[in-house]
Amino acid sequence: MKLGMAVFWVMKWDWGRLARFSPSLSTVIYSGGKEERAELQQDLKSNHGFHILLTTYEMCLKDAAFLKRFNWTCLVVDEAQRLKNQDSLLHKTLTEYSTDFRLLLTGTPIQNNLQELYSMLAFIEPVIFPKQLADEFVCYYHKIEKDTETVKELHSLLQPLLLRRVKAEVSEEIPKKVEVVLYHGMSALQKKLYKALLMKDLDAFENESGKKAKLQNVLIQLRKCVAHPYLFIGVEPEPFVVGDHLIEASGKLNLLDKLLSFLYVGKHRVLLFSQMTQMLDILQDYMDYRGYSYERLDGSVRGEERHLAINNFAQQPIFVFLLSTKAGGVGINLTAADTVIFVDSDFNPQNDVQAAARAHRIGQKKPVKIIRLIGRDTVEEIIYRRAIAKLQLTNTVIEGGQFALGAQKTRDTSDVQKKLHEILKFGLDKLLSSEGSTVCDIDLRSILGETKGGIWSMDPVQSITEINEEHILESHMYIFEGKDYSKETSQGDKKAYDNLLEHQKALHEDLSQGGRILRNKENVLLMTADMGPSKKRKLSPEELEVLQKKNQEAAAKKARLREEKRQRAAEIEQQKKIALWEANHYQSCCLESEESSEEEEEEEEKGQLDLEYKDPEETSIKYIVGDVTHPIVGDEDAIIVHCVDDSGHWGRGGLFTALGNRSDQPKKIYELAGKMKDLALGGALLFCIDDKESRNKGTDLLALIVAQHRDHSNNLSGIKLPALEKGLKKIYQEAKKRNASIHLPRIGYSIKGFNWYGTERLIRKYLGSRGIPTYVYYFPRIKACSSSKESTVAILQS
């Protein structure tokens, strides 16, 4: 099974599920670091009394030599779609395990690919389905969609091997689900960008055999444009401050803003899926701007963080869970949500079906509304229509054989490229009929239906399309709701594209000839980076240069005056502070900010490049379950890091109490620094905490980073990442001098809306990537009950 799922099982239920269904069977969790697994292997060699071994795909590959020694009665593979390629290392390795019986579990049907089906059949019955006969199997059954006799024959072959169960068959109590499609327009900025992207690579459209890779790239860029124009570098206006412009720039986010407001008032909870992690970044900024509580899960989230995010959403009234369809679409239970929103759709509709099943599954107590946001008259619309047709085809073959096994079609390159041409031109006739925004208000209550006490009313609404997984309709990629759009719109779209192409070619010709041809033409597409409103009179280059120079001089003068004023105020404040310190004989424990040398600046730049291009293992942070106040170290100095606010009042509970038990110094030094006005944001107090207990070699120190602000009304801010960044820079310098290791708690664990992902990146950038041994501690919330030797500290695998 997946590593994240194994961690989730252990931390959440402590093998409770296995114990509940099979209380008489003993279970061993096989995971951990190399040394930990070596000890576990010794225990397993001497004790064969266990019944179940629960592990991950990765452990099966790493320790295959050891695990192959056992004769397993049964091998159960969860998320078995991982075995759809019989040439993969996982397939080859698991096939070599000695097993009496093999069972594959998957919620993801194999679609339109007999090769993948054969791969899974070869795994469970390698004698009946040998690897060398795969091509013959595919060739024999390739006409399955047209030949009913072949379909019956294949179904008969598969029936003894496949057992399919849908939710309704195993639990009649699962509430109803309804899918709603909400169409949205595009902002004027998006329309200009959409045109520009279509015209960017004319060679790809010059003939029907344009390069497939180029056309696919255009398709990806258009999807990004429909999602949000800020996904493109240089489009977002400076100074990059989050505001209403983030919402107004995208028709999709404009609609989502209204939708989330409606859902928040109705006390619903939401799973928000997107294909793009960059889009999740924008949505995260939006959530912070609107003040909505949220969690996030994508492919970069580690096992323990994955568990924390899921656990927080299940136990706390968090409004939105941001997920990437790939990382959050399988293997997790999120029934606390009753609303699923797809910001964009997957090319493979089964991935979206699986993602929606995170909420609509056994254990769900409320009706579920699945809402899909589609850009009207864009590539998103045609992709969605193709997905619907694909699901209907899948259901046709499922009904007879209890499995999705449509044949893998072989299309020649020109046919695929022709289809891409059609997709990219779809909707242009209507989309380009005006240059203005097509974003409009909609009555969400009439579309989505009534909601009472946080529960959806499932009364029929005219605009709602219910997706019945067993419903079958014959369709092709352009048929939707019984209407054939391919014949109605393709000519208009083609004409609109041809007009656009003509303008673009004329513009290129004009530019090459000094601008003579198009001087008097109207409606010429402006392919410029400036997407702002047009001026009444276009300034000459000389006038623009003069205006720009004046603006720069004025801005520089204002900046200089502001800086001078700030410096004068800072000098006065510093003089007051020095006088206060001298009167009280106070010596500051704050680390000084050192001027960055050229070498250090290069090191910082290198650290940033390492984050972008290096394997995460090479810039790794070690994750530990244990007590950060007693760091696990050798003979080196250890610096424990804790974040505090600038009030000067020592906290109670949690790490504050734990540090107080370890030493009397933290509270004493921190509160004195508060009285001496020595707690500026970004500051870092560093001092020894060995007064109550110490080590034979090495010193334990505590660094308090002032990263939060508490105002006069006692309102506490969240952790400010710029302040945290300043503190980490100072701690890096000290750790480098002392050759010390750094030990941090999981910062911001209980703080609402805290951006751990940004924090982890800062820690890796200023510590991990620069060779400083760095450890993040998770305080053990439950006691592990292992049949093997107990340990209070364990390295978390990522």
N, C-alpha and C positions, 0 to 999 in steps of 0.2 A: 504494500500500500504506500501511498504518498507519505513523505517525511512529515509534512505539516499535519496530516491526519493522525499519524502515530503520536506525535507530541500532544495533539488535541485530546486523543483518547486517554493518554496517561495523566495529563494535568487536570482534565475536567472530570473524568469519571473514575480514574484510578483502577482501570480495568473493570469498572462496575457493570458495564454491559455484558461482558463475558461472564462475570460472576453471577449476574442475574439470570442469564439464559442457561448457564452450565455451571452451577455452584460446586459440583463435585470435581471439576477439571482444574488443574493447576496451570497457570499461564506464566510465561517468561517473556519479558520485553527485551528484544535483542537490538540495542542501539548504543550510542555513546562514542567517545573518543577511542583511539587505537589502544591505549593502555587499559581503559575500562573494558573494552571488548575482549582483550586478551585474558583478563581475570574471569570474565563471564564464560569464555570458552573453556577454561580449566574447570569451572563449576559444572558446565554441561557435560564435559567428558566423564567426570566422576559421578554425576547424578543424572540418570536417564529417566527420572520419575516425572518429568513434566509432560503435560498433554498437548499444550498449544504454545507455539513460538510466534510472537507477533513482531514483525520487523518491516523494513521499508525496501523499496526496489534497490536503493543505493547500497544498502547493507548486503543484499543478495548478490550484488555485483562485486563489491569490495572483498567480501569474505566467502566467495563461492567455494574456494578450495576446502574450507572448514565445513560449511553447511552441506556440501555434497557427500560428506562421510555418512550422514544419517540416511536411513531408509524411511522416508516419510509416508505415512498412510494416506494422507491427503494434502494436496497443495491448492490453497484457495488464493486466487489473484483478484483483488479488488481493483476497480478502475482498469478493467482488462483491455480497454482500447489501446493501452500502451503496447500491446502485443500484436498490433495490426500489421506490423512489418516483420516478416519472418527472417529478414536479413539483419535485424537490429541486434545489438549486443545483448540486450535484456532477453529477447526471445531465445537466442542461441544458448545463453547461460542457463535460464530456467529449464529449458528442454533437457539439459544434461543432469538435472536433479533426479534422484531415484524416488519415484512416487508410484503408489498403487492407483491413485485416482486424482484427477485434476478438475477443478471447478473454476470457471471464469465468471466474474460478476461485472456487469457494466450497465450504466444507464444511458449510454450513448450508442444508438444503433449505427451499424456500418452502412454508409450511404453510397450507392452508385459505384461500388468498387468490389467486384468479385475477388480480386487479388487479396484485399484485406480480409474478407470473409474466409478465404482459404487459409490464410495465415493463422487465424484463430482455430480453425478446424484442425490444422496440422499440429497445433500445440496440444490439443486435448486428445487427438487420435492420430499420432504420427505414423502408425502402421497403415491405417486405412487411407490417410491423406499424406503421402510422402511429399517432401519438398520438391522433388524433381517433376511432379505431375501438376504443378500449379498452373503452368501455361496451358496445358491441355484442358484443365478444368475451366479456366476462363474462356477459352476458345469454344468449348462445347456449349456453355450456357450464356454466351454473349448476346443471344437474341431473346433473352427472357422477357423483355418488355412487350414483345410482339407475339411470341409463340406461347399460347396458353398451355399446350401440352408440356413444353419445357418447364414452365412455371410449376405445374403440378408435380412433375418428376423431381425438381429441385426441392420443393416443399416436402415431398415424401422422404427424400434423402436427409433433410435437416430435422424433421420432426422428432426423432429419438434423441437428438443432441441438443436441441434448443428449447428452453422454457421461458416464455415471456409473460410477465405480470405487469399490468398497469396499475396505477394507484387505486382506481375504483374497484379492482378485484381483491385487493388486500385490505382495504379500509373504506367502508362505505360512509364513514363519518367525515371524510375530508370535504370541507366546504367547496362551494362552486367557485370557478374562476372565469373571468371575462376579460377579453383583450379589446383594447380601444386604440385606434390609430388617430393621432392628432397631427394634422398637417400644418405646417408653418411656412410663412414667406421668408424673404431674405432682405436684409438691409441694403441700402444703396452701395455701401462699401463692399459687401459680399458680392453684389452683382458685378461691380467693376472688376473685382478680383477674379470672379468666375470667368468673365470674358478674357481677362489677361492670361489666365492659365490655359484656356482652350487654344489661344493663339501663340503660346510660348514656343511650342515645338511644331511648326507647320509641316515638317518632313513626315511626321507620324501620320498625318491625315492626307498626304498628297495622293495616295492610292490605296486601294483596298488591302494591299499586302504590306501596309506599314508595319514596322517592327512591333511585335507583340509587347516586348518589354517597355517600349516607349509609351504605348497606349495604356498599359497597366499603370505606369507611373502617373500619367495624366489623370487616370481614374482615382488614384489614391489622393492626389493633390486636390481634386474637385471635392472629394469627400471631406477633406480637412477644411476646405473653404466653407462648405455647407454647415459644418459643425461650429467653427468660430474662426474669423479672420486672424485673430491674434496667434494662431498656431503657426503663422508665417513670420519669420524674423523681419523686423523693421516696420511692421504694420502698426503695432501698438504705439500710441503717441507717448512721447516722453512727458513728464519724468517717471513714468511707470508706476503711478500711484493708483491703487484700486479705487474705482468709483462707478457711477452710473454708466460711464462709457463702456465698461466691460459688458454690461447687459445690452445696451443699445446697439453695439456693434454687430450682434449676432441675432438673427431671427429665432434661432433655436433656443438660445439662452433667454431671450425675451419671453418666449412662451414658457420655458421651464421656470422662470422667475414667478410668473403668474400662477403656474401649476403648483409649485411648492408652497406658495402663500395660501392657496386654496386648501391644500392637504394639511398644512400646519394648523390652520384654524379648525379643520375637521378632526384633528388629533389622530391622524394616520401616521404610520411609520414606513419609511421608503428604502428600497434597494435601488440604487442608481448605477446602471451599467454603461460602460463605454469601451470601445475597442482600443482607444488610444490613451496611454498614460499621460501624454501631454495635455489631453483634454481633461483628464482627472485633475491635473495641476491647476487648470483654469477654474474648474468646478470647486476645487479646494479654496482658491482665492475668493470665489463667489460666496461660499459658505461662511468664511470668516467675515466677509463684508456685510452679509445679511444677519450674522449672529446665530446661524443655525448650528446646533450640535451635530457632530458627525464622526464617523470612523472611516478609515480607508484601508483597502486591501488590494495590492497588485502584485506582480511577479517579483518585485524587489523586497517584499515583506518577509522577514525571517519566520521560522517556526513558532518561536515564543511570542513574537509580536502578532502573528496571525491569531494565536490563541487569545491573546489579550484583547484584540479588536473584536473578535467574535463574542468573547465573554462579556465585554463591556456593552455591546449592543443588546445582548440577551438580558442583562441584569439591570441596565440603566435606561432611562427614557430618552435615548439618543434618537434624533429625528431621522437622519439620513446615514446610510452606509454606502460609501463610494467604492465601487468594485470594477476591476477590469474583467471583461467577459471571460478571458482565458484563465486568469488566476482564481477568480471568485465564482466561476461557473460550475464547478464540480466539487464534490466531497465535503460540503459544509451545510449546516442546518441553520437557517435564519428565519424561522417561523415567527419571530417577534414582529416582522414586517408584514403588512397586509397590502402593500402597493409596490409594484415593480415598474421601474421606468427604464426604457432603453433609449439612451440619448442618440445612439446610432445602431444600425443593425449589422449582424455578422453575415458574411457571404454564405456561410453554412448555417441554415436555419436551425439545425439540431443543436448548435451551440447556444442559441438564444433560448430554445426550449429547455435545455439543461439549466441555464442560468435562472430562468423563471421558476424552475422547480426548487430553487433554494428556499423560496417562501411557500409555494403551493406544494405541500408534501405532508406525509403523515406527521401529526403533531400540530398542524395548523388548526386554529379554532375559529378563525374569521374568514369570510369570503375574501378573495384576492382579486385585485384589479391590476391588469398588466397593461401599461400604457407605452405606446411606441411613438416617438417623435420623428416625423418624416418631412424633409424639405420638399415642398410642392414643386413639380416641374423641374426636378434635379435628378442627378444620378441616383440619389437615395431612393427615390420613388420607384425607379425601374428595378433596382436591386431588391427592394422589398417585394415587388410583384413576382420576381423570379423566385424568391425564397418561398412565397406562398405556393407557387406551382411545384416547387421541389418537394415541399412537405406533402402535397397531395399525391405526388408520384410515389413517395416513400410509403404513404398509408395504403396505397393500392397493393403493394407487394407485401406489406406487413400483414394485411388482413388474412391472407391465405397461409403464409409461412411463419407467422409470429415473429418476423424479423425483417429488417430493412435490407434488401439485397438487390437493388436495381443494378443493372449491368453497367460496367465501366464503358462509357462511350469513347470511341476513338475518333476525334475530329481532326481533319487536317488543319494546318496552321492558318491557311487563308480563311477558313470558316470561322475559327476562333477570332481572328482579327476583324472579320466583318461584323461579328456580334459586338465586339468592343467598340467599333465605329458607331454602331446603332445606340449602344448604351450612352456613350459620351455625348451624342447629339440629342438625346432624349430631352424633351421639354423646352428646348431653346426657343421655339416659336412663341410660347407664352412668357417664358422667363425674360426674354429680351424685348418684349413688346413695349416696355417702359424702363427708364433708368432709375426711377425712384424706388423707395422702399416699398415692399409688399407686406410688411409686418402689420398685422391688424389684431384687434381684440376679439376674443371669442367668449361665449358663455359656457364656462366650464361646468357649471351645475347642470345645465340641460344636456351636455354631452356625456359627462361622467356619471350622472345620476345622483340621487340623494345619499347623504351620509349622516348617520345618527350615532352619536356617542363613540365616534372612532370606528364605526362598522359600516361597510358599504351596503347599500340597499341593492339587491340584485333584481329589482323590477326591470322589465325590458325597456330599453331606451332605443329610439330609432337609429341613432348614430353609432350604436355599439355593434361591433362584429364579433360574435362569439366564435372562438376557434375550437372546433370539435376535433380531437385528434383522430377520430375514426371516420370523419367525414371525407368523402371522396368526390372529387370533381375532375373531369378531364380538362386540361389546360395547357397552354404553352406560356412562354415567358412574357407575353404581352397581354394575356387575358386576365382580367381582374373583375370580380363580382359580375361575371357573365358578359362582360363587355370587351371587345377586341380593340385595344388601344393601338396596336401596331399599324392597322390600316388607317385609322382616323388621324393620327398625329404625325406619322413619320414624314410625310411629304412637307408639311409645314415646318417641322423641325429641320429637315434637310435644307429647305429654302432659307430659313433663318441663319443656319450655319454658313451657307454659301455667301449670303450677304455680308456676314461678319468676316469671312475669309477675304472677300473682295476688298472691303475697307482696309483690312490689315495689309494686304499686298500693295494696295495703292499707297498706303502710308510709308511702307518700306521703300517703294520706288521714289516717293517724294523726298524722303530723307536722303536717298542716295544721289538725287539730282539737285540738292540745295533747297528743297522746299518750294518748288515752283508749282507743281501740279495741283496740290490739295489746298492751295491758299484760299480758295473761295468755296470749298466744299463744306457741307454741314454734317453733323453727327459722326465725326471721325472719332474712332476709338482712341482714347488717350492712354497709351501704355506707359504710364509714368508712375513713380513711387509715390507722388503726391496724390492722395485720395481725398483731399479736403475739398470744401466748396469752391466753385470758380469765382474769380473776381470780375467786377464790371469792366475794368480795363486792365489788360495785360501789360505789366511793366516791362520796359526794355531791360536787357542784361545790365546796362550801366546803372539804371535806376535801382534795380534789384541789389546790385553790389553796394551802392551808397546807402540804401535803406538797411541792408544787413549789417554794414559797418556801424551805423548809428545805433542800431539795436544792441549790437555786441558791446559797444562802448558804454551805453546806458546800463546794461545789465552788469557789466564789470564794475562800474562805479557803485551801483547799489550793493553788490556783493561785498565790495571793499569796505563800504561804510558799515554794513551789518557786522562784518568780521571785526572791525575796529571797536565797535560798540560792545560786541561780545567779549573781546579780549579785556577791555577796561573793566567790565562787570566781573569777569573771572579773576582779574588781579585784585580787585577790592575784596572779593569773597575769599580769596586765598590768604590775603593779609589778615582778615578777621579770624580765619581758621588757624593760622600759625600762632596768633596771639592767644587763642583759646588753648592750643596744645601746650604752649610754653607755660601758661598759668597753671595747668594741671599736670605738668611733667609727663605728657603723653607721647609715647613712641608708636608710630603707625606700623601695623603689620601688612599694609597694602603693598602688593608687588608693583614696582614701577614699570611704566611703559617704556620700552627701549626703542630707540630709533632703528628703523629697519635698514640694515645694510643691503648692498646690492646682492650679496650672497644669499641673505635671508629672503629677499624678494624673489630671487630665482628659485629658492627652495619652496616658497609658497606657490609659485606658478607651477613648479614641477608637481607639487602635491595635488593641485587642481587637475593637471593632466592625468596623474595617476588615477584619480577618481573617475575620469571619463573613459580611460582606455585600459587600465590594468584589471586583471582578474581580482575580484573582491577579496579572495583569499590572501593576496599579496599586500593588501592595505587593511587587513582584517582587524576587527574588534573582537575580543574573546568574550563570550557571553556565559555568565556563571550563575548558578542558583546557590545563594549563600548570603552571608551577612557582610555588607560592605564596610562596616565599622571594624571588622577584623579581617583585613585583606589577606588573600592567599599569595604570599611572596617568598622569595628566597632570602638572600642577604642584603638586597638593595633597599634603598629608601622607598617608601610608598606614600603617594599623595592621594588622599581621599578627597573627592570633589563633591560639594553640596551647593545647591542654589538657594539663595535667601533674598528677602526683599530689603528695601532701603529704610525701613521704619526703626530698626534698632530694637525691636521686641522679639525675643527668642520664642520660637513656636513650641507647641506641645503635641505629643503623639508622634507616631511614625519615626522617621529618621532623626528628628529633633531630640526625642526622648532617648533613642538608641545612642546618639552621640553624647548626650548628657551622662548616660550610664558608663560610657567608655572613658570620658574625661570631663573635668570641671572647666577646662579652658574654653571650649566653644561658646557657651553662653556668656561667660565673663568677658571675653575679648570682643565678641560681637556687640553686646549691649554697650560696652564702653566706647566702641567705635561709633555707635549711633549717637551717643551723647557728644562725642567730639566731631560730629558732622563728617565722618570719614567713610560714609557708605554711599559713594556715587555709583550710578548704574555703569556696569562694565568693570567695576573694581573687583579685586580679588585679595582677600585676607589670607595669609599663609602663616601657620604656626604649628608647633609640636603638640601632640596629644598623648605623650607617654607618661603623664603624671600618675595615673592609676595602674597601668600595666605597660610593659615594654618587652621588646625582643632582645636576644643576645647580640644580634648583629642587625644593623639597619634601624632607621627611625621612621615612625608613622607620623605623617603630617596631615593637617586638614586645610583645604583651600575652600573658602566660602566665596562663591561668585555672586555679586549683587546683580541679579538678573530680573527682578520684579520690583514694581513700584506700588506703594500703598499710599493713597491720598489721605487728606484730612478727614474724610468721611469714613475712613477705614475700609475703603474699597480696594481690593487687591487685583492688580493686573495679571495677565498671563505672563509666562516667561518670554522676555523680549530677546529674540534671537540675535540682534546686533550687540546687545549687552553681553549675552553669553559668548558670542564670538570674540569680543575683546578680552573677556576673562580667560578663555581657552588659549588665546595667543600668549598671555602673560604666564599661564601655567606651563605652557610648552617650554618657554625659555628657562623656567626654574627646573623643570624635569630634565632638560638637556644638560644643565650645569651639574645636577646631582646624580645623573644616570639613574633616575627614579622611574618607577612604574606608576601609572595613573589608574585609579579605581573609582568608578562612578556608580551611583544607583541608576535605575531606569528613570531618568529625569522626566518630570511632568506626568507621571503615571496617573495621578488622581486629578489632574487639572483639566477642566472642560475645554475641548477644542484645541488641545496642545498639539503642535506640529512636531511629532517625534521624528518623522522622516527627515525634515530639515535639520533637526538637532543631531541625528546620527551622522548625517553628511558632514556637519561641522566637526564633530569629534574625529571622524575618519580623516578629514582634510588636515586638521592642525595637530593631530596626535598620531593616529594609526599609520597614515601615509608617510610620516616623517620618522618612523622607526621607534616611536615611544611605545613600550608595552602598555596596552590599554585594555581594561576589563570593565564590562558593564554587569552589575549584579542584579539579579531578580530575587527578592526575598521569598523564601519558600512559603507558599500559601497552604500547601497540603503536605502531609507526610507520606512519602512513598512507601508502599508495603511490598517490598521485593523479596523473593525467595533467596536472592543472593545477598552478599554482604552490603549492609546499609552504609550510606554516605551522605553527609549533610551538604556536600558541594559537588556539583556536576557541571562539566562543560556542555553547553547547549550547542548542538550541531545545527548548522544553517544550510 
